[in-house]
Amino acid sequence: MAKLVVLVLSDPKDERKIFTGLKFAKMAKESGELEDVKLVISAQAVGVFKDMAFKEVIDEVKTAVPVMACKMNADAIGVAKEVESYGIPLAPVGKELIKLIKDGYVVVSF
């Protein structure tokens, strides 16, 4: 069975792309067709944590899918505290992605 990492990188101004990535991660997990699904929020996308428009969908997705956010990017734009307030771990995403790819995960980015 396949394993999937949904990598959300887009600028939060592109709301449709962000929402699509978040919802796709949840849908992929709930489909039961995949062995595992993880969601990684990195690059400009960490800005979603300072925009309340995304709060409901993030809360919905994190109940279904393990989520992590990029510590470096969160620190760079000053949203680390907001990320942690969502209960989402901050991690060195580059290293995590390498490990996940090595473990057989396919990466889809939005």
N, CA, C and O atoms as a GROMACS GRO file, in nm:
protein
  440
    1MET      N    1   0.084  -0.119   0.000
    1MET     CA    2   0.000   0.000   0.000
    1MET      C    3   0.088   0.125   0.000
    1MET      O    4   0.196   0.125   0.059
    2ALA      N    5   0.043   0.228  -0.064
    2ALA     CA    6   0.119   0.352  -0.077
    2ALA      C    7   0.110   0.439   0.048
    2ALA      O    8   0.012   0.435   0.122
    3LYS      N    9   0.216   0.518   0.068
    3LYS     CA   10   0.222   0.615   0.177
    3LYS      C   11   0.240   0.753   0.114
    3LYS      O   12   0.314   0.768   0.016
    4LEU      N   13   0.173   0.853   0.170
    4LEU     CA   14   0.167   0.985   0.108
    4LEU      C   15   0.202   1.096   0.206
    4LEU      O   16   0.159   1.094   0.322
    5VAL      N   17   0.282   1.193   0.158
    5VAL     CA   18   0.304   1.319   0.229
    5VAL      C   19   0.243   1.429   0.142
    5VAL      O   20   0.281   1.446   0.026
    6VAL      N   21   0.150   1.503   0.199
    6VAL     CA   22   0.096   1.620   0.132
    6VAL      C   23   0.176   1.739   0.183
    6VAL      O   24   0.175   1.769   0.303
    7LEU      N   25   0.245   1.805   0.093
    7LEU     CA   26   0.333   1.917   0.126
    7LEU      C   27   0.267   2.045   0.078
    7LEU      O   28   0.252   2.067  -0.043
    8VAL      N   29   0.227   2.130   0.173
    8VAL     CA   30   0.163   2.256   0.138
    8VAL      C   31   0.267   2.366   0.152
    8VAL      O   32   0.322   2.390   0.260
    9LEU      N   33   0.293   2.434   0.040
    9LEU     CA   34   0.398   2.535   0.031
    9LEU      C   35   0.347   2.672  -0.012
    9LEU      O   36   0.418   2.772   0.003
   10SER      N   37   0.229   2.680  -0.065
   10SER     CA   38   0.179   2.800  -0.132
   10SER      C   39   0.159   2.918  -0.038
   10SER      O   40   0.140   2.903   0.082
   11ASP      N   41   0.162   3.036  -0.097
   11ASP     CA   42   0.135   3.159  -0.025
   11ASP      C   43  -0.011   3.156   0.023
   11ASP      O   44  -0.100   3.121  -0.055
   12PRO      N   45  -0.037   3.193   0.148
   12PRO     CA   46  -0.174   3.194   0.198
   12PRO      C   47  -0.269   3.283   0.118
   12PRO      O   48  -0.391   3.269   0.128
   13LYS      N   49  -0.214   3.376   0.039
   13LYS     CA   50  -0.300   3.458  -0.047
   13LYS      C   51  -0.370   3.371  -0.152
   13LYS      O   52  -0.476   3.407  -0.202
   14ASP      N   53  -0.310   3.257  -0.184
   14ASP     CA   54  -0.371   3.162  -0.277
   14ASP      C   55  -0.457   3.064  -0.196
   14ASP      O   56  -0.427   2.945  -0.188
   15GLU      N   57  -0.564   3.118  -0.137
   15GLU     CA   58  -0.647   3.041  -0.045
   15GLU      C   59  -0.697   2.910  -0.105
   15GLU      O   60  -0.696   2.807  -0.038
   16ARG      N   61  -0.739   2.914  -0.229
   16ARG     CA   62  -0.795   2.794  -0.292
   16ARG      C   63  -0.693   2.680  -0.294
   16ARG      O   64  -0.727   2.566  -0.266
   17LYS      N   65  -0.568   2.712  -0.326
   17LYS     CA   66  -0.464   2.610  -0.332
   17LYS      C   67  -0.434   2.555  -0.192
   17LYS      O   68  -0.418   2.434  -0.175
   18ILE      N   69  -0.428   2.643  -0.092
   18ILE     CA   70  -0.405   2.599   0.046
   18ILE      C   71  -0.520   2.509   0.092
   18ILE      O   72  -0.497   2.399   0.142
   19PHE      N   73  -0.643   2.555   0.076
   19PHE     CA   74  -0.759   2.475   0.119
   19PHE      C   75  -0.762   2.341   0.047
   19PHE      O   76  -0.793   2.238   0.108
   20THR      N   77  -0.729   2.341  -0.082
   20THR     CA   78  -0.728   2.216  -0.159
   20THR      C   79  -0.625   2.119  -0.102
   20THR      O   80  -0.656   2.001  -0.085
   21GLY      N   81  -0.505   2.166  -0.072
   21GLY     CA   82  -0.402   2.079  -0.015
   21GLY      C   83  -0.442   2.023   0.120
   21GLY      O   84  -0.425   1.904   0.146
   22LEU      N   85  -0.496   2.109   0.207
   22LEU     CA   86  -0.538   2.064   0.340
   22LEU      C   87  -0.649   1.961   0.331
   22LEU      O   88  -0.643   1.855   0.394
   23LYS      N   89  -0.751   1.993   0.252
   23LYS     CA   90  -0.865   1.901   0.238
   23LYS      C   91  -0.825   1.771   0.169
   23LYS      O   92  -0.876   1.664   0.202
   24PHE      N   93  -0.732   1.780   0.072
   24PHE     CA   94  -0.687   1.659   0.004
   24PHE      C   95  -0.619   1.564   0.102
   24PHE      O   96  -0.640   1.443   0.095
   25ALA      N   97  -0.539   1.617   0.193
   25ALA     CA   98  -0.472   1.532   0.292
   25ALA      C   99  -0.576   1.456   0.374
   25ALA      O  100  -0.562   1.335   0.396
   26LYS      N  101  -0.678   1.524   0.419
   26LYS     CA  102  -0.783   1.461   0.499
   26LYS      C  103  -0.858   1.356   0.416
   26LYS      O  104  -0.882   1.245   0.463
   27MET      N  105  -0.894   1.392   0.293
   27MET     CA  106  -0.966   1.301   0.206
   27MET      C  107  -0.884   1.176   0.176
   27MET      O  108  -0.936   1.064   0.178
   28ALA      N  109  -0.754   1.195   0.149
   28ALA     CA  110  -0.667   1.081   0.119
   28ALA      C  111  -0.661   0.985   0.237
   28ALA      O  112  -0.666   0.864   0.220
   29LYS      N  113  -0.651   1.041   0.357
   29LYS     CA  114  -0.647   0.956   0.477
   29LYS      C  115  -0.778   0.882   0.496
   29LYS      O  116  -0.779   0.761   0.521
   30GLU      N  117  -0.888   0.953   0.484
   30GLU     CA  118  -1.019   0.893   0.508
   30GLU      C  119  -1.062   0.796   0.400
   30GLU      O  120  -1.155   0.718   0.420
   31SER      N  121  -0.995   0.799   0.284
   31SER     CA  122  -1.031   0.708   0.175
   31SER      C  123  -1.004   0.562   0.211
   31SER      O  124  -1.069   0.471   0.160
   32GLY      N  125  -0.908   0.542   0.301
   32GLY     CA  126  -0.870   0.405   0.336
   32GLY      C  127  -0.788   0.335   0.229
   32GLY      O  128  -0.755   0.218   0.244
   33GLU      N  129  -0.756   0.405   0.123
   33GLU     CA  130  -0.682   0.348   0.011
   33GLU      C  131  -0.530   0.352   0.030
   33GLU      O  132  -0.455   0.286  -0.042
   34LEU      N  133  -0.486   0.431   0.127
   34LEU     CA  134  -0.343   0.449   0.149
   34LEU      C  135  -0.303   0.396   0.286
   34LEU      O  136  -0.381   0.401   0.381
   35GLU      N  137  -0.182   0.347   0.293
   35GLU     CA  138  -0.131   0.294   0.420
   35GLU      C  139  -0.116   0.404   0.524
   35GLU      O  140  -0.148   0.384   0.641
   36ASP      N  141  -0.067   0.522   0.481
   36ASP     CA  142  -0.046   0.633   0.573
   36ASP      C  143  -0.048   0.764   0.496
   36ASP      O  144  -0.010   0.769   0.379
   37VAL      N  145  -0.092   0.870   0.564
   37VAL     CA  146  -0.092   1.004   0.506
   37VAL      C  147  -0.042   1.101   0.613
   37VAL      O  148  -0.084   1.094   0.729
   38LYS      N  149   0.047   1.190   0.573
   38LYS     CA  150   0.098   1.295   0.661
   38LYS      C  151   0.085   1.428   0.589
   38LYS      O  152   0.087   1.435   0.466
   39LEU      N  153   0.073   1.535   0.667
   39LEU     CA  154   0.063   1.669   0.611
   39LEU      C  155   0.179   1.753   0.664
   39LEU      O  156   0.204   1.757   0.785
   40VAL      N  157   0.249   1.820   0.573
   40VAL     CA  158   0.360   1.908   0.609
   40VAL      C  159   0.328   2.047   0.554
   40VAL      O  160   0.298   2.063   0.436
   41ILE      N  161   0.336   2.147   0.643
   41ILE     CA  162   0.313   2.286   0.603
   41ILE      C  163   0.447   2.357   0.613
   41ILE      O  164   0.509   2.362   0.719
   42SER      N  165   0.492   2.413   0.500
   42SER     CA  166   0.625   2.472   0.495
   42SER      C  167   0.626   2.595   0.406
   42SER      O  168   0.523   2.634   0.350
   43ALA      N  169   0.743   2.656   0.392
   43ALA     CA  170   0.766   2.774   0.308
   43ALA      C  171   0.665   2.883   0.344
   43ALA      O  172   0.637   2.906   0.461
   44GLN      N  173   0.611   2.950   0.245
   44GLN     CA  174   0.517   3.060   0.268
   44GLN      C  175   0.389   3.014   0.336
   44GLN      O  176   0.322   3.093   0.404
   45ALA      N  177   0.355   2.889   0.318
   45ALA     CA  178   0.228   2.838   0.371
   45ALA      C  179   0.217   2.846   0.523
   45ALA      O  180   0.106   2.845   0.576
   46VAL      N  181   0.329   2.854   0.595
   46VAL     CA  182   0.319   2.865   0.741
   46VAL      C  183   0.246   2.993   0.782
   46VAL      O  184   0.203   3.006   0.896
   47GLY      N  185   0.232   3.085   0.690
   47GLY     CA  186   0.155   3.206   0.717
   47GLY      C  187   0.009   3.180   0.746
   47GLY      O  188  -0.060   3.269   0.796
   48VAL      N  189  -0.040   3.061   0.714
   48VAL     CA  190  -0.181   3.029   0.743
   48VAL      C  191  -0.210   3.036   0.893
   48VAL      O  192  -0.324   3.056   0.933
   49PHE      N  193  -0.108   3.020   0.975
   49PHE     CA  194  -0.129   3.018   1.119
   49PHE      C  195  -0.155   3.157   1.178
   49PHE      O  196  -0.193   3.168   1.294
   50LYS      N  197  -0.136   3.262   1.099
   50LYS     CA  198  -0.170   3.395   1.147
   50LYS      C  199  -0.298   3.447   1.082
   50LYS      O  200  -0.333   3.563   1.100
   51ASP      N  201  -0.366   3.362   1.008
   51ASP     CA  202  -0.489   3.400   0.939
   51ASP      C  203  -0.603   3.312   0.991
   51ASP      O  204  -0.608   3.192   0.963
   52MET      N  205  -0.694   3.370   1.066
   52MET     CA  206  -0.804   3.295   1.128
   52MET      C  207  -0.895   3.228   1.024
   52MET      O  208  -0.972   3.139   1.060
   53ALA      N  209  -0.889   3.270   0.899
   53ALA     CA  210  -0.971   3.208   0.794
   53ALA      C  211  -0.938   3.060   0.778
   53ALA      O  212  -1.021   2.982   0.729
   54PHE      N  213  -0.817   3.020   0.818
   54PHE     CA  214  -0.774   2.882   0.801
   54PHE      C  215  -0.791   2.797   0.927
   54PHE      O  216  -0.775   2.675   0.921
   55LYS      N  217  -0.824   2.859   1.039
   55LYS     CA  218  -0.827   2.787   1.167
   55LYS      C  219  -0.920   2.666   1.165
   55LYS      O  220  -0.881   2.556   1.206
   56GLU      N  221  -1.041   2.685   1.118
   56GLU     CA  222  -1.139   2.575   1.119
   56GLU      C  223  -1.092   2.456   1.036
   56GLU      O  224  -1.102   2.342   1.081
   57VAL      N  225  -1.041   2.481   0.917
   57VAL     CA  226  -0.997   2.371   0.831
   57VAL      C  227  -0.872   2.303   0.888
   57VAL      O  228  -0.859   2.181   0.878
   58ILE      N  229  -0.782   2.380   0.946
   58ILE     CA  230  -0.663   2.319   1.008
   58ILE      C  231  -0.705   2.230   1.124
   58ILE      O  232  -0.656   2.118   1.138
   59ASP      N  233  -0.796   2.280   1.209
   59ASP     CA  234  -0.844   2.199   1.321
   59ASP      C  235  -0.912   2.071   1.272
   59ASP      O  236  -0.895   1.965   1.331
   60GLU      N  237  -0.988   2.081   1.164
   60GLU     CA  238  -1.055   1.965   1.106
   60GLU      C  239  -0.955   1.863   1.052
   60GLU      O  240  -0.968   1.743   1.076
   61VAL      N  241  -0.856   1.911   0.980
   61VAL     CA  242  -0.758   1.822   0.917
   61VAL      C  243  -0.671   1.753   1.022
   61VAL      O  244  -0.642   1.634   1.009
   62LYS      N  245  -0.629   1.827   1.124
   62LYS     CA  246  -0.536   1.768   1.221
   62LYS      C  247  -0.600   1.657   1.305
   62LYS      O  248  -0.530   1.580   1.370
   63THR      N  249  -0.733   1.649   1.304
   63THR     CA  250  -0.799   1.538   1.374
   63THR      C  251  -0.787   1.409   1.296
   63THR      O  252  -0.801   1.300   1.352
   64ALA      N  253  -0.762   1.420   1.164
   64ALA     CA  254  -0.756   1.302   1.078
   64ALA      C  255  -0.614   1.265   1.037
   64ALA      O  256  -0.584   1.147   1.014
   65VAL      N  257  -0.526   1.364   1.027
   65VAL     CA  258  -0.394   1.344   0.968
   65VAL      C  259  -0.287   1.406   1.058
   65VAL      O  260  -0.305   1.516   1.108
   66PRO      N  261  -0.176   1.335   1.079
   66PRO     CA  262  -0.065   1.398   1.151
   66PRO      C  263  -0.011   1.517   1.070
   66PRO      O  264   0.015   1.506   0.951
   67VAL      N  265   0.006   1.630   1.139
   67VAL     CA  266   0.050   1.753   1.074
   67VAL      C  267   0.179   1.799   1.141
   67VAL      O  268   0.193   1.791   1.263
   68MET      N  269   0.271   1.849   1.060
   68MET     CA  270   0.389   1.917   1.115
   68MET      C  271   0.412   2.042   1.032
   68MET      O  272   0.370   2.051   0.917
   69ALA      N  273   0.479   2.140   1.094
   69ALA     CA  274   0.510   2.264   1.025
   69ALA      C  275   0.660   2.290   1.035
   69ALA      O  276   0.728   2.242   1.126
   70CYS      N  277   0.709   2.365   0.939
   70CYS     CA  278   0.852   2.394   0.931
   70CYS      C  279   0.894   2.497   1.036
   70CYS      O  280   0.846   2.610   1.036
   71LYS      N  281   0.982   2.455   1.124
   71LYS     CA  282   1.030   2.543   1.230
   71LYS      C  283   1.105   2.663   1.173
   71LYS      O  284   1.083   2.776   1.217
   72MET      N  285   1.192   2.640   1.077
   72MET     CA  286   1.272   2.749   1.020
   72MET      C  287   1.181   2.857   0.960
   72MET      O  288   1.202   2.976   0.984
   73ASN      N  289   1.083   2.816   0.882
   73ASN     CA  290   0.993   2.912   0.818
   73ASN      C  291   0.901   2.979   0.920
   73ASN      O  292   0.874   3.098   0.909
   74ALA      N  293   0.853   2.904   1.018
   74ALA     CA  294   0.768   2.962   1.121
   74ALA      C  295   0.845   3.067   1.201
   74ALA      O  296   0.791   3.174   1.232
   75ASP      N  297   0.970   3.037   1.234
   75ASP     CA  298   1.053   3.134   1.306
   75ASP      C  299   1.079   3.257   1.219
   75ASP      O  300   1.077   3.370   1.268
   76ALA      N  301   1.102   3.235   1.091
   76ALA     CA  302   1.137   3.345   1.000
   76ALA      C  303   1.024   3.446   0.985
   76ALA      O  304   1.049   3.566   0.972
   77ILE      N  305   0.900   3.398   0.988
   77ILE     CA  306   0.789   3.495   0.973
   77ILE      C  307   0.717   3.522   1.105
   77ILE      O  308   0.615   3.591   1.108
   78GLY      N  309   0.771   3.468   1.213
   78GLY     CA  310   0.719   3.499   1.345
   78GLY      C  311   0.587   3.435   1.382
   78GLY      O  312   0.505   3.498   1.449
   79VAL      N  313   0.566   3.310   1.339
   79VAL     CA  314   0.439   3.243   1.373
   79VAL      C  315   0.458   3.115   1.456
   79VAL      O  316   0.365   3.036   1.469
   80ALA      N  317   0.577   3.095   1.512
   80ALA     CA  318   0.603   2.972   1.587
   80ALA      C  319   0.504   2.954   1.702
   80ALA      O  320   0.455   2.843   1.725
   81LYS      N  321   0.476   3.060   1.774
   81LYS     CA  322   0.382   3.050   1.887
   81LYS      C  323   0.241   3.014   1.839
   81LYS      O  324   0.171   2.937   1.904
   82GLU      N  325   0.201   3.070   1.727
   82GLU     CA  326   0.070   3.040   1.671
   82GLU      C  327   0.061   2.893   1.629
   82GLU      O  328  -0.040   2.827   1.654
   83VAL      N  329   0.167   2.843   1.566
   83VAL     CA  330   0.170   2.702   1.525
   83VAL      C  331   0.155   2.613   1.648
   83VAL      O  332   0.074   2.520   1.649
   84GLU      N  333   0.232   2.642   1.752
   84GLU     CA  334   0.225   2.562   1.874
   84GLU      C  335   0.088   2.573   1.941
   84GLU      O  336   0.043   2.476   2.002
   85SER      N  337   0.022   2.688   1.930
   85SER     CA  338  -0.111   2.703   1.990
   85SER      C  339  -0.214   2.613   1.922
   85SER      O  340  -0.316   2.581   1.982
   86TYR      N  341  -0.188   2.572   1.799
   86TYR     CA  342  -0.274   2.478   1.727
   86TYR      C  343  -0.244   2.333   1.769
   86TYR      O  344  -0.316   2.240   1.731
   87GLY      N  345  -0.137   2.315   1.846
   87GLY     CA  346  -0.097   2.180   1.885
   87GLY      C  347  -0.024   2.107   1.775
   87GLY      O  348  -0.021   1.984   1.772
   88ILE      N  349   0.036   2.182   1.684
   88ILE     CA  350   0.109   2.125   1.571
   88ILE      C  351   0.258   2.135   1.599
   88ILE      O  352   0.308   2.243   1.630
   89PRO      N  353   0.329   2.023   1.588
   89PRO     CA  354   0.472   2.027   1.615
   89PRO      C  355   0.550   2.100   1.505
   89PRO      O  356   0.518   2.091   1.386
   90LEU      N  357   0.653   2.172   1.549
   90LEU     CA  358   0.748   2.235   1.458
   90LEU      C  359   0.865   2.140   1.442
   90LEU      O  360   0.910   2.078   1.539
   91ALA      N  361   0.915   2.127   1.320
   91ALA     CA  362   1.023   2.033   1.293
   91ALA      C  363   1.110   2.086   1.180
   91ALA      O  364   1.068   2.173   1.104
   92PRO      N  365   1.233   2.034   1.170
   92PRO     CA  366   1.317   2.066   1.054
   92PRO      C  367   1.264   1.986   0.934
   92PRO      O  368   1.303   1.872   0.912
   93VAL      N  369   1.177   2.047   0.860
   93VAL     CA  370   1.100   1.977   0.756
   93VAL      C  371   1.188   1.913   0.650
   93VAL      O  372   1.156   1.805   0.601
   94GLY      N  373   1.298   1.977   0.612
   94GLY     CA  374   1.386   1.918   0.511
   94GLY      C  375   1.433   1.780   0.552
   94GLY      O  376   1.425   1.685   0.474
   95LYS      N  377   1.482   1.769   0.675
   95LYS     CA  378   1.528   1.640   0.725
   95LYS      C  379   1.414   1.540   0.735
   95LYS      O  380   1.431   1.422   0.704
   96GLU      N  381   1.298   1.586   0.778
   96GLU     CA  382   1.182   1.497   0.790
   96GLU      C  383   1.139   1.445   0.653
   96GLU      O  384   1.107   1.327   0.638
   97LEU      N  385   1.138   1.532   0.553
   97LEU     CA  386   1.100   1.489   0.418
   97LEU      C  387   1.197   1.386   0.363
   97LEU      O  388   1.154   1.288   0.301
   98ILE      N  389   1.326   1.406   0.385
   98ILE     CA  390   1.424   1.307   0.339
   98ILE      C  391   1.397   1.171   0.402
   98ILE      O  392   1.400   1.068   0.335
   99LYS      N  393   1.371   1.172   0.532
   99LYS     CA  394   1.342   1.047   0.604
   99LYS      C  395   1.215   0.981   0.548
   99LYS      O  396   1.213   0.860   0.526
  100LEU      N  397   1.111   1.060   0.527
  100LEU     CA  398   0.985   1.005   0.477
  100LEU      C  399   1.000   0.948   0.336
  100LEU      O  400   0.947   0.841   0.306
  101ILE      N  401   1.072   1.018   0.250
  101ILE     CA  402   1.096   0.968   0.115
  101ILE      C  403   1.175   0.838   0.121
  101ILE      O  404   1.145   0.743   0.050
  102LYS      N  405   1.276   0.834   0.206
  102LYS     CA  406   1.355   0.712   0.225
  102LYS      C  407   1.266   0.596   0.272
  102LYS      O  408   1.290   0.480   0.238
  103ASP      N  409   1.164   0.630   0.351
  103ASP     CA  410   1.071   0.529   0.404
  103ASP      C  411   0.960   0.494   0.305
  103ASP      O  412   0.867   0.422   0.340
  104GLY      N  413   0.969   0.546   0.182
  104GLY     CA  414   0.875   0.506   0.078
  104GLY      C  415   0.755   0.596   0.059
  104GLY      O  416   0.662   0.559  -0.013
  105TYR      N  417   0.753   0.713   0.121
  105TYR     CA  418   0.641   0.805   0.102
  105TYR      C  419   0.652   0.876  -0.031
  105TYR      O  420   0.762   0.910  -0.075
  106VAL      N  421   0.539   0.898  -0.096
  106VAL     CA  422   0.529   0.978  -0.217
  106VAL      C  423   0.490   1.119  -0.172
  106VAL      O  424   0.406   1.135  -0.083
  107VAL      N  425   0.550   1.221  -0.232
  107VAL     CA  426   0.521   1.360  -0.195
  107VAL      C  427   0.437   1.426  -0.304
  107VAL      O  428   0.472   1.422  -0.422
  108VAL      N  429   0.327   1.486  -0.261
  108VAL     CA  430   0.242   1.566  -0.349
  108VAL      C  431   0.240   1.706  -0.290
  108VAL      O  432   0.213   1.723  -0.171
  109SER      N  433   0.267   1.807  -0.373
  109SER     CA  434   0.273   1.943  -0.318
  109SER      C  435   0.163   2.032  -0.374
  109SER      O  436   0.116   2.016  -0.487
  110PHE      N  437   0.125   2.126  -0.290
  110PHE     CA  438   0.022   2.226  -0.324
  110PHE      C  439   0.077   2.364  -0.293
  110PHE      O  440   0.008   2.464  -0.314
   0.00000   0.00000   0.00000
